[in-house]
Amino acid sequence: MTTSKTARVALMLSVILFAASLTQDAFCVSGICSDWQGWSVLLFGALGHTSWFANPLLLAAWIAALFARRLPAMVLSLAALGLAVSFMFETSVITNEAGMANPVTGLREGYWLWLASIVFGMIASFFARKVPARL
């Protein structure tokens, strides 16, 4: 048995959107938008952003959807979406090793691609089900 075609396509789109988000600016602090590309947020975001934990949840949801584990995939992707959306309400973030917080002044393409990736992960989890393999 294998997972449904719709789930595989949504899963592939989710991974592609996630990869694309890593190449784009994620947010602006104090009016400066070019310092925080997605890859740097992925590497250093766990140091000060609770929403960063959406990343391992998304990875776990991808794996669950890939193996047609529908309920765990849906729960994990919903939790990832909740954490990711919570960043919209952040007023300041720590952006340096001194631990000083700077005001968030905008969200950029990388954030929206990341959010879209999680939404497609949710779609994949919704359609994740075992279908008989063709002979």
C-alpha positions as CSV (number, residue, x, y, z in Angstrom):
1,M,0.0,0.0,0.0
2,T,1.0,3.6,-0.6
3,T,-0.3,7.0,0.3
4,S,-2.8,8.8,-2.0
5,K,-1.6,10.8,-5.0
6,T,-3.2,14.0,-3.7
7,A,-1.3,13.7,-0.5
8,R,2.0,13.1,-2.3
9,V,1.5,16.1,-4.6
10,A,0.5,18.3,-1.6
11,L,3.5,17.0,0.3
12,M,5.8,17.7,-2.6
13,L,4.5,21.3,-2.8
14,S,4.9,21.7,0.9
15,V,8.6,20.7,0.7
16,I,9.2,23.0,-2.4
17,L,7.5,26.0,-0.7
18,F,9.6,25.3,2.5
19,A,12.8,25.2,0.5
20,A,11.8,28.4,-1.4
21,S,11.1,30.1,2.0
22,L,14.7,29.6,3.0
23,T,15.9,31.8,0.2
24,Q,13.7,34.8,1.0
25,D,13.7,37.4,3.8
26,A,11.4,36.3,6.6
27,F,10.7,39.5,8.6
28,C,11.9,43.1,9.1
29,V,13.2,44.5,12.4
30,S,13.5,48.3,12.9
31,G,12.7,48.8,9.2
32,I,15.6,46.6,8.0
33,C,14.4,43.6,6.0
34,S,17.5,42.1,4.4
35,D,19.2,40.6,7.5
36,W,16.9,37.7,8.2
37,Q,16.6,35.2,5.3
38,G,14.7,32.0,6.0
39,W,17.8,29.8,6.2
40,S,19.2,32.0,9.0
41,V,15.9,31.9,10.9
42,L,15.9,28.2,10.6
43,L,19.5,27.9,12.0
44,F,19.2,30.5,14.8
45,G,15.5,30.9,15.3
46,A,15.3,28.4,18.2
47,L,17.3,30.8,20.3
48,G,14.5,33.2,20.7
49,H,11.4,32.4,18.7
50,T,8.8,30.0,20.0
51,S,7.3,29.9,16.5
52,W,10.5,28.2,15.3
53,F,9.3,25.0,16.8
54,A,6.8,24.7,14.0
55,N,9.7,23.4,11.9
56,P,10.2,20.1,13.7
57,L,6.4,19.7,13.9
58,L,6.1,20.2,10.2
59,L,8.9,17.7,9.5
60,A,7.1,15.1,11.7
61,A,3.8,15.9,9.9
62,W,5.5,15.3,6.6
63,I,6.8,11.9,7.7
64,A,3.4,10.9,9.2
65,A,1.7,12.0,5.9
66,L,4.2,10.1,3.8
67,F,3.4,6.9,5.8
68,A,-0.3,7.6,5.5
69,R,-0.7,8.2,9.3
70,R,-3.6,10.7,8.8
71,L,-4.5,11.6,12.4
72,P,-0.9,12.2,13.7
73,A,-0.1,14.2,10.5
74,M,-3.2,16.4,11.0
75,V,-2.5,17.0,14.6
76,L,1.2,17.8,14.0
77,S,0.5,20.1,11.0
78,L,-2.3,21.9,12.9
79,A,0.1,22.5,15.8
80,A,2.8,23.7,13.4
81,L,0.3,26.1,11.8
82,G,-0.7,27.5,15.2
83,L,2.9,28.1,16.2
84,A,3.7,29.7,12.8
85,V,0.7,32.0,12.9
86,S,1.7,33.1,16.4
87,F,4.7,34.9,14.9
88,M,2.3,37.4,13.4
89,F,1.6,38.7,16.9
90,E,5.2,39.1,17.9
91,T,6.0,42.7,18.6
92,S,9.7,42.2,19.1
93,V,12.3,39.5,18.5
94,I,15.9,38.9,19.7
95,T,18.1,39.4,16.6
96,N,21.6,39.5,18.1
97,E,23.9,37.5,20.4
98,A,23.6,40.2,23.1
99,G,19.9,39.2,23.6
100,M,18.5,42.6,22.8
101,A,15.0,42.6,21.3
102,N,14.2,44.7,18.3
103,P,10.7,45.6,17.1
104,V,9.2,43.6,14.3
105,T,8.2,46.0,11.6
106,G,7.0,43.7,8.9
107,L,6.7,40.2,7.5
108,R,8.3,39.3,4.2
109,E,8.0,36.7,1.4
110,G,9.9,34.0,3.3
111,Y,7.4,34.0,6.2
112,W,4.5,33.8,3.8
113,L,6.1,30.9,1.8
114,W,6.8,29.1,5.1
115,L,3.2,29.6,6.2
116,A,2.0,28.3,2.8
117,S,4.3,25.3,3.2
118,I,2.6,24.4,6.4
119,V,-0.9,24.8,4.9
120,F,0.1,22.4,2.1
121,G,1.4,20.1,4.8
122,M,-2.1,20.2,6.4
123,I,-3.6,19.5,3.0
124,A,-1.3,16.5,2.6
125,S,-2.2,15.2,6.0
126,F,-5.9,15.6,5.3
127,F,-5.6,13.4,2.2
128,A,-3.1,11.0,3.7
129,R,-4.6,7.5,3.5
130,K,-3.4,4.1,2.4
131,V,-4.4,3.1,-1.1
132,P,-3.8,-0.3,-2.7
133,A,-0.7,-0.4,-4.9
134,R,-1.3,-1.2,-8.5
135,L,0.1,-4.4,-9.9
